[in-house]
């Protein structure tokens, strides 16, 4: 009886661990947003204020 529980636990654990590929999730969530003219040069940030 113990073997059945261990086998079921192992199958469920493997299913949870390997059912989702984290790289696919990361790639699908990242969206590149265009800025300042879609492909043109982006102007540099303003200089820091003088102290």
C-alpha positions in Angstrom: 0.0 0.0 0.0 2.9 2.3 0.8 4.3 1.9 -2.7 1.0 3.0 -4.3 1.0 6.3 -2.3 4.7 6.9 -3.1 4.1 6.3 -6.8 1.0 8.5 -6.9 2.9 11.3 -5.0 5.9 11.0 -7.4 3.7 11.2 -10.5 1.8 14.2 -9.1 5.0 15.9 -8.1 6.6 15.3 -11.5 3.5 16.6 -13.2 3.6 19.8 -11.2 7.3 20.4 -11.7 7.5 19.7 -15.5 4.1 20.8 -16.7 5.0 24.4 -17.2 8.2 25.8 -18.8 9.2 29.0 -17.1 11.1 30.3 -20.2 7.9 30.2 -22.2 6.1 32.3 -19.6 8.9 34.8 -19.4 9.1 35.2 -23.2 5.3 35.6 -23.5 5.1 38.3 -20.8 7.9 40.5 -22.2 6.7 43.0 -24.8 9.0 45.5 -26.4 7.5 48.9 -26.4 8.6 51.4 -29.0 9.6 54.8 -27.8 10.3 58.2 -29.4 9.7 57.5 -33.1 9.7 53.8 -33.5 13.2 52.9 -34.4 14.8 56.4 -34.6 17.5 57.4 -32.2 16.4 57.9 -28.7 17.6 61.2 -27.3 19.9 61.0 -24.2 18.5 61.7 -20.8 18.8 65.2 -19.4 22.0 66.0 -17.4 21.7 65.8 -13.6 21.1 69.1 -11.9 24.0 71.0 -10.5 24.5 71.2 -6.8 
